[in-house]
Amino acid sequence: MSPKCPFCKSKNKKLKIRRNEFSLFICKNCALGYIDPMPQKSQIQDLYSKDYFQNSQEIVHGYINYSQMEKVLAAEAVKRLRFISNFTHKKTLLDVGCGLGIFLKIAKSSEYEVAGNDISSYAKNYVSKKNKIDFYLGPIDTLTLPKNTFDIVTAWDVLEHIPQVNLAFKSIHRSLKKGGYLILTTPDINSWDAKMMRSFWYGYQKIPEHLLFFSTDSIKNVLEKNGFKVIKIRGWGFERNLQFILTKASIYIPHIDKLLLPILKILNIENKSIYLPLTDMIVVAQKNEL
């Protein structure tokens, strides 16, 4: 059976790349990228276990050790909150796909009234018990959130993981107060590094963890059809420490991490962070009434 676009349901598509048993198609009607076959819900759920956050082996999916990256992720959270303050000073915030809640922890310390969401039971137990933060467990595309509750919903590199894209945005839309903001990051399939790296782009290495691939055109299409007005789209990057960067670089240069990481540890700079202006875009959208 020919796959349909998860957003507009068109079958009019072109093949972008193949990775193992997965094909990445670009919809000719709305420009959304999507993989085929889509993993089953149970496979998606199983991915986000404790090992996703505390994985010492995997170099593509998940984190080397999420808790050890807390300092870097906290600095990234401060940068994100500073960006948010350019658009609103309201303080009721839901973070969708919050992981272990480092962004929420920093937002809470900055006097935001926060709540978290994630598909992972491990994340729920960690966030709600350790940081005393309200938590909504489950996939955002099937979750019933309280209506008209949040001034801000954030989704940091989350929506590319969710197959039912329209249901996800509708759930977020319902949860926002009138005039509330959705602020998200997601890989941009037309970013400068995607164009330069082509099939070797890091974003493609995340298949099948990443199910959808957005461009500035397709994210705008999806948001506007689901009740949002797009306020701003711009390039964005991420902050990571040298150990993380070396480990991911070993995708392209095998064993470079094993060669250089001991040197970084001797110099005591393996946790030094660097901002990488790669891959992502940041999108600000405001709720319209449907």
PALO-154278 format. One record per residue (C-alpha): residue number from 1; residue in one letter; z, y, x. Coordinates in pm, 1 decimal. Layout:
# residues N
 num residuo       up    north     east
 NUM       a        Z        Y        X
...
//
This chain:
# residues 290
 num residuo       up    north     east
   1       m      0.0      0.0      0.0
   2       s    -99.2    339.2    137.0
   3       p    211.1    554.6    200.4
   4       k    266.1    877.8      7.5
   5       c    404.7   1201.7    143.6
   6       p    779.4   1209.3     62.7
   7       f    750.7   1575.0    -41.1
   8       c    427.4   1628.3   -235.8
   9       k    333.2   1260.2   -299.4
  10       s    -19.3   1308.8   -169.7
  11       k   -190.6   1015.5      1.3
  12       n   -424.2   1250.6    187.6
  13       k   -301.5   1222.9    545.3
  14       k   -398.2   1194.5    910.7
  15       l   -246.8    976.4   1179.6
  16       k    -59.6   1171.1   1447.7
  17       i     77.8    895.8   1671.4
  18       r    195.3    534.2   1666.3
  19       r    522.0    419.6   1822.6
  20       n    580.2     45.1   1819.9
  21       e    553.6    -67.4   1455.8
  22       f    579.8    287.6   1317.5
  23       s    301.9    533.4   1237.9
  24       l    359.0    908.0   1210.2
  25       f    132.1   1070.2    953.1
  26       i     77.2   1438.9    879.0
  27       c     16.3   1521.3    514.6
  28       k   -308.3   1716.6    476.8
  29       n   -180.1   1874.3    156.2
  30       c    159.2   2016.4    267.5
  31       a    170.4   1960.9    648.4
  32       l    487.5   1747.2    642.7
  33       g    507.2   1469.0    900.3
  34       y    653.4   1134.7    794.2
  35       i    681.2    787.2    938.2
  36       d    560.6    461.8    787.3
  37       p    715.6    220.0    721.0
  38       m   1033.2    404.1    621.1
  39       p   1351.0    216.9    721.5
  40       q   1558.6     73.9    438.9
  41       k   1869.4    265.0    328.9
  42       s   2092.4     -6.9    472.8
  43       q   1921.1     28.8    812.0
  44       i   1973.3    405.8    805.4
  45       q   2339.3    362.2    711.0
  46       d   2399.3    108.4    988.6
  47       l   2265.1    347.1   1251.7
  48       y   2551.4    596.0   1206.7
  49       s   2840.7    373.3   1307.8
  50       k   3102.9    447.2   1572.6
  51       d   2849.7    348.1   1840.2
  52       y   2624.2    641.1   1742.8
  53       f   2897.8    881.9   1854.9
  54       q   3047.8    679.3   2139.9
  55       n   2753.9    503.9   2296.1
  56       s   2757.6    441.5   2668.6
  57       q   2422.2    260.7   2684.7
  58       e   2162.9    409.2   2450.3
  59       i   1947.1    680.2   2605.1
  60       v   1734.8    782.5   2306.7
  61       h   1939.4    758.6   1987.5
  62       g   2286.0    895.9   1929.6
  63       y   2516.7   1047.7   2187.4
  64       i   2634.3    925.8   2525.2
  65       n   2987.1   1016.7   2421.5
  66       y   3018.5   1279.6   2150.3
  67       s   3384.5   1358.5   2221.7
  68       q   3316.7   1413.0   2593.2
  69       m   3052.0   1670.6   2493.6
  70       e   3300.7   1869.2   2286.8
  71       k   3308.0   2169.7   2520.4
  72       v   2928.6   2204.5   2515.8
  73       l   2904.7   2150.5   2140.2
  74       a   3182.6   2404.9   2084.3
  75       a   2987.7   2665.7   2281.6
  76       e   2683.2   2581.5   2072.5
  77       a   2891.8   2624.9   1756.1
  78       v   2999.9   2974.0   1863.5
  79       k   2636.3   3068.4   1916.2
  80       r   2544.3   2936.0   1570.7
  81       l   2827.0   3125.1   1399.2
  82       r   2720.1   3444.6   1574.8
  83       f   2369.2   3388.7   1439.7
  84       i   2499.3   3328.3   1086.3
  85       s   2694.3   3655.0   1096.9
  86       n   2362.8   3841.7   1119.9
  87       f   2291.5   3739.0    759.5
  88       t   2624.1   3707.2    579.4
  89       h   2994.8   3761.4    637.9
  90       k   3100.0   3533.7    354.4
  91       k   3315.8   3244.1    463.5
  92       t   3287.6   2937.9    237.2
  93       l   3083.2   2684.9    433.4
  94       l   2965.0   2325.2    399.2
  95       d   2818.9   2153.9    705.5
  96       v   2578.2   1876.1    605.0
  97       g   2555.1   1588.8    853.1
  98       c   2858.7   1724.3   1032.9
  99       g   2915.6   1429.7   1267.4
 100       l   3260.9   1448.4   1422.2
 101       g   3306.8   1803.9   1300.6
 102       i   3309.5   2013.3   1617.4
 103       f   3111.3   2291.1   1446.7
 104       l   3353.0   2277.6   1152.1
 105       k   3652.9   2293.6   1383.5
 106       i   3519.2   2610.0   1549.2
 107       a   3421.4   2763.4   1213.8
 108       k   3768.9   2691.9   1074.8
 109       s   3927.0   2863.7   1374.5
 110       s   3701.7   3162.8   1295.6
 111       e   3854.8   3185.5    945.6
 112       y   3581.0   3006.9    754.9
 113       e   3685.5   2790.5    461.1
 114       v   3504.2   2471.4    556.5
 115       a   3404.2   2130.1    425.1
 116       g   3198.5   1854.5    581.8
 117       n   2947.2   1592.7    477.1
 118       d   2812.0   1291.5    658.9
 119       i   2673.7    946.8    585.9
 120       s   2913.8    794.4    840.6
 121       s   3250.8    652.6    731.5
 122       y   3361.1    676.2   1094.0
 123       a   3283.0   1050.7   1091.4
 124       k   3472.2   1096.7    764.0
 125       n   3786.2    931.7    898.4
 126       y   3766.2   1130.4   1221.4
 127       v   3707.0   1469.9   1059.0
 128       s   3936.2   1444.9    758.8
 129       k   4229.3   1293.0    948.6
 130       k   4205.8   1471.9   1282.2
 131       n   4102.5   1817.7   1163.5
 132       k   4232.6   1814.6    802.9
 133       i   3894.3   1918.3    662.4
 134       d   3763.7   1836.3    313.6
 135       f   3488.0   1579.4    334.9
 136       y   3208.2   1454.9    108.0
 137       l   3098.3   1107.9    218.3
 138       g   2746.7    985.9    153.7
 139       p   2376.2   1065.1    197.2
 140       i   2302.1   1420.2     87.3
 141       d   1993.3   1309.3   -106.7
 142       t   2207.0   1102.4   -348.4
 143       l   2538.1   1288.8   -329.5
 144       t   2684.5   1484.5   -618.9
 145       l   2835.5   1797.1   -461.2
 146       p   3040.7   2053.9   -654.6
 147       k   2812.1   2313.5   -813.2
 148       n   2798.4   2680.5   -709.3
 149       t   3075.9   2635.8   -454.0
 150       f   2956.2   2738.1   -106.9
 151       d   2835.3   3069.5     33.9
 152       i   2672.6   2890.4    326.6
 153       v   2537.2   2540.8    383.4
 154       t   2446.9   2447.7    739.8
 155       a   2239.8   2148.0    847.8
 156       w   2208.9   2116.5   1224.7
 157       d   1931.9   1868.7   1312.9
 158       v   1995.1   1668.9    996.5
 159       l   1713.1   1695.5    744.6
 160       e   1465.9   1507.8    963.4
 161       h   1690.1   1201.9    911.3
 162       i   1667.2   1207.0    529.9
 163       p   1379.6   1029.8    351.0
 164       q   1426.0   1184.1      4.5
 165       v   1358.7   1538.9    114.6
 166       n   1331.8   1698.4   -230.8
 167       l   1656.1   1541.3   -352.5
 168       a   1833.1   1659.3    -37.8
 169       f   1727.0   2021.5    -83.8
 170       k   1804.6   2012.1   -456.0
 171       s   2155.8   1882.4   -381.5
 172       i   2210.8   2165.1   -133.5
 173       h   2065.7   2420.4   -376.5
 174       r   2306.6   2314.9   -653.3
 175       s   2606.4   2340.0   -422.2
 176       l   2532.0   2698.0   -314.8
 177       k   2661.5   3003.0   -495.2
 178       k   2411.3   3255.2   -628.0
 179       g   2245.3   3421.9   -329.8
 180       g   2398.1   3169.1    -89.8
 181       y   2236.2   3077.5    241.0
 182       l   2103.6   2754.2    384.2
 183       i   2079.9   2769.4    762.6
 184       l   1927.9   2470.9    938.9
 185       t   1777.7   2355.6   1263.0
 186       t   1514.5   2087.0   1292.8
 187       p   1257.4   1984.8   1554.8
 188       d    934.1   2182.5   1527.5
 189       i    636.3   1951.5   1563.1
 190       n    437.4   2257.3   1679.4
 191       s    691.6   2379.2   1935.5
 192       w    558.4   2473.9   2278.5
 193       d    704.2   2160.5   2437.9
 194       a    558.5   1937.1   2163.3
 195       k    213.1   2082.5   2231.5
 196       m    254.1   2043.9   2606.0
 197       m    404.6   1692.1   2605.6
 198       r    185.3   1555.0   2325.3
 199       s    265.4   1187.4   2263.2
 200       f    538.4   1202.9   2528.5
 201       w    730.9   1471.8   2339.2
 202       y   1102.1   1398.8   2316.7
 203       g   1090.2   1442.4   1938.5
 204       y    861.3   1142.7   1907.8
 205       q   1103.1    931.6   2109.9
 206       k   1344.7    966.3   1816.3
 207       i   1128.1    757.3   1583.2
 208       p   1255.3    582.5   1367.4
 209       e   1585.9    772.7   1376.0
 210       h   1383.3   1077.6   1275.0
 211       l   1196.7   1001.1    955.4
 212       l   1038.8   1341.1    886.7
 213       f    874.3   1595.4   1116.5
 214       f    854.4   1960.1   1014.4
 215       s    642.0   2253.8   1123.2
 216       t    706.1   2615.2   1026.5
 217       d    448.8   2573.3    748.9
 218       s    589.2   2250.7    606.5
 219       i    955.0   2357.9    613.0
 220       k    854.8   2676.8    430.2
 221       n    663.0   2471.9    171.0
 222       v    956.1   2237.2    110.9
 223       l   1213.3   2515.5     84.3
 224       e   1010.0   2732.7   -151.8
 225       k    931.0   2440.6   -383.8
 226       n   1302.4   2356.6   -401.8
 227       g   1434.7   2698.0   -497.8
 228       f   1477.0   2885.2   -170.4
 229       k   1337.8   3206.3    -29.5
 230       v   1271.3   3180.1    343.7
 231       i   1428.3   3474.0    526.8
 232       k   1365.2   3386.7    889.9
 233       i   1214.7   3113.6   1108.1
 234       r   1229.8   3131.9   1486.5
 235       g   1243.1   2906.3   1787.2
 236       w   1579.9   2762.3   1880.5
 237       g   1714.0   2539.2   2152.9
 238       f   2031.7   2354.4   2235.0
 239       e   2309.2   2354.7   2491.2
 240       r   2374.0   2031.4   2681.0
 241       n   2553.5   1933.0   2998.1
 242       l   2377.4   1802.7   3306.9
 243       q   2493.8   1445.1   3250.8
 244       f   2337.1   1441.0   2904.3
 245       i   2014.0   1597.4   3034.4
 246       l   1983.0   1344.5   3316.7
 247       t   2042.7   1053.5   3082.7
 248       k   1771.8   1169.8   2842.9
 249       a   1538.0   1247.1   3135.1
 250       s   1552.9    879.8   3230.5
 251       i   1325.7    816.3   2930.1
 252       y   1049.1    972.0   3140.2
 253       i   1174.5    902.9   3495.0
 254       p   1348.6    564.8   3497.8
 255       h   1685.0    552.2   3677.7
 256       i   1690.8    922.5   3765.5
 257       d   2035.0    941.7   3607.0
 258       k   2165.2    660.3   3826.6
 259       l   2025.1    832.9   4135.0
 260       l   2144.7   1186.3   4069.2
 261       l   2453.3   1152.3   3851.0
 262       p   2676.5   1035.8   4140.8
 263       i   2574.6   1350.5   4330.2
 264       l   2660.3   1572.2   4032.1
 265       k   2999.8   1403.0   4007.5
 266       i   3069.2   1459.9   4376.0
 267       l   2983.8   1826.8   4323.3
 268       n   3192.9   1825.6   4004.6
 269       i   2911.7   1983.9   3800.5
 270       e   2811.7   1695.6   3570.7
 271       n   2967.8   1880.3   3276.8
 272       k   2804.9   2215.3   3355.1
 273       s   2601.3   2319.2   3052.5
 274       i   2251.1   2463.1   3033.6
 275       y   2070.7   2619.7   2738.1
 276       l   1732.3   2453.7   2684.2
 277       p   1485.6   2653.5   2470.0
 278       l   1312.7   2337.8   2350.7
 279       t   1208.5   2145.0   2045.3
 280       d   1398.6   2308.6   1759.2
 281       m   1343.1   2590.7   1514.2
 282       i   1617.4   2761.8   1317.7
 283       v   1552.4   2846.3    953.8
 284       v   1741.5   3084.9    725.3
 285       a   1679.2   3048.8    353.8
 286       q   1847.4   3207.0     53.0
 287       k   1904.0   3044.3   -283.9
 288       n   1677.3   3154.4   -565.7
 289       e   1750.6   3050.6   -921.1
 290       l   1524.8   2765.8  -1027.2
//
